[in-house]
Amino acid sequence: MELPFAESWKIKMVEPLRSSTREEREQWLRDAHYNVFQLPGENVYIDLLTDSGTGAMSDRQWAALMMGDESYAGSRSFYELKDTITRITGFDFVIPTHQGRAAENVLFSALVKKDDIVPGNSHFDTTKGHIEFRKAFAVDCTVDEAKDTQLEVPFKGNVDISKLRDVLEKDAHRVPFIIVTITNNTAGGQPVSMENLREVRKLADEFGKRVIFDSARFAENAYFIKTRENGYEHKSIKEICLEMFSYADAMTMSAKKDGLVNMGGFIATRHEDWYEAAKAFVIPFEGFLTYGGMNGRDMAALAVGLEENTEFDMLRTRIHQVEFLAKKLDEYGVPYQRPAGGHAIFLDASLILTNVPKEEFPAQTLTIELYREAGIRGCEIGYILADRDPVTRENRFGGMDFVRLAIPRRTYTDNHMAVVAAAIRNVFERRNEITRGVKIIWEAELMRHFTVKLAPAD
Ligand SMILES: *Cc1c(COP(=O)(O)O)cnc(C)c1O
């Protein structure tokens, strides 16, 4: 008999979980203005709000933490981190920052100005925020296949090369760089193929443009290249990473994802001019060059995390859990962005709550229902997250309306995933009775989903 698949680690420390009653959750939802970002973590049973900074560190990372060097300038931990990043990406210049959006803030302060156009594949919300905050425009060039959630294609995160060409032919002089997000978070944690990265590079060269990878989940992207793309099955994850980054000029990184740490980020680049330009902003915004926004010990733990998470067994364990949840949902007939992504399942609210009008935010409504049902916290990646159009100030209903169930790394077991699937099934079975959603009673101008206040629609 073939042995079943199991995790590539065992558990050394555990944290108790707290369950709650439906009445309690009903009250907590009201207190939170129906925005799950406003719920205390203690009131959540299984927390799939995000995979960002919510993973478990390994014994080796905890050990590295004790060895961190807290020197203000020239910390040994910085050099360990820099050497690891250079080995994995090929980039020589590294600037630590306190998280991914800080990397964007520092680098974009140097590169993006008013009326610029930054084309890419479904810019992440903070990326889009940092572009629009500078009165520039983020143009989405994701392949159209990403919009059909039921279509099974291996690389749904890809850049549509002809859309990108159109932007460059029309407005190349306004484009400071192209940004490719690996994996494509907003489109459902969908990977970008090596072939696509190569084509983006070719087109960028044709127009004399540079390319940045928003790399929060680059290791998961490498796993999909290895397991889905011809010619890569015998390459190691580290070899694939080196080739991926060979097509980029720089990266911004949220280390809270594939860095396997709770806080941290960095910028890395092969170009000294970009490094020099970013230096001017990292010092006032983040801190001195050899710590950015990070503790020495956190840089030490990140170096180990990057090393561990660019190994096949670690990634296989992770993606296997996402696929486990997906298979359960298949059994129950629940529609999600297919195939399952790298870090999350994205439920397609537009196919589930078909009786809730889009003006009442179906994905947000489904997020609330799932919490009400079982204390499970997902995250709306839909019409609320899309913010308003910066020019017309209208809600943007053109994109997808997902509930993202993001799975923290090395944190929950497959039994927890079975509970999640059963709770979704219960909501799914009463979907036709859910006819009203929510309305906005207060919102911020940018990145409103974190703080928006909602009420049941009337
Ligand atoms: C999380 C994330 C960011 C922002 O990083 P933070 O560490 O949350 O600031 C940027 N891009 C992508 C694709 C992300 O997933």
Ligand as a Chemical Component Dictionary entry (heavy atoms), coordinates in Angstrom:
data_LIG
# 
_chem_comp.id                   LIG 
_chem_comp.type                 NON-POLYMER 
_chem_comp.pdbx_formal_charge   0 
_chem_comp.three_letter_code    LIG 
# 
loop_
_chem_comp_atom.comp_id 
_chem_comp_atom.atom_id 
_chem_comp_atom.alt_atom_id 
_chem_comp_atom.type_symbol 
_chem_comp_atom.charge 
_chem_comp_atom.model_Cartn_x 
_chem_comp_atom.model_Cartn_y 
_chem_comp_atom.model_Cartn_z 
_chem_comp_atom.pdbx_ordinal 
LIG C1 C1 C 0 0.757 41.290 1.947  1  
LIG C2 C2 C 0 1.098 41.788 0.619  2  
LIG C3 C3 C 0 1.654 43.056 0.438  3  
LIG C4 C4 C 0 1.852 44.033 1.591  4  
LIG O1 O1 O 0 2.649 43.501 2.574  5  
LIG P1 P1 P 0 2.437 43.839 4.144  6  
LIG O2 O2 O 0 3.539 43.063 4.774  7  
LIG O3 O3 O 0 1.084 43.369 4.521  8  
LIG O4 O4 O 0 2.598 45.295 4.308  9  
LIG C5 C5 C 0 1.973 43.437 -0.840 10 
LIG N1 N1 N 0 1.755 42.633 -1.883 11 
LIG C6 C6 C 0 1.226 41.405 -1.757 12 
LIG C7 C7 C 0 1.011 40.537 -2.951 13 
LIG C8 C8 C 0 0.865 40.937 -0.507 14 
LIG O5 O5 O 0 0.304 39.739 -0.379 15 
# 
loop_
_chem_comp_bond.comp_id 
_chem_comp_bond.atom_id_1 
_chem_comp_bond.atom_id_2 
_chem_comp_bond.value_order 
_chem_comp_bond.pdbx_ordinal 
LIG C1 C2 SING 1  
LIG C2 C3 SING 2  
LIG C2 C8 DOUB 3  
LIG C3 C4 SING 4  
LIG C3 C5 DOUB 5  
LIG C4 O1 SING 6  
LIG O1 P1 SING 7  
LIG P1 O2 DOUB 8  
LIG P1 O3 SING 9  
LIG P1 O4 SING 10 
LIG C5 N1 SING 11 
LIG N1 C6 DOUB 12 
LIG C6 C7 SING 13 
LIG C6 C8 SING 14 
LIG C8 O5 SING 15 
# 
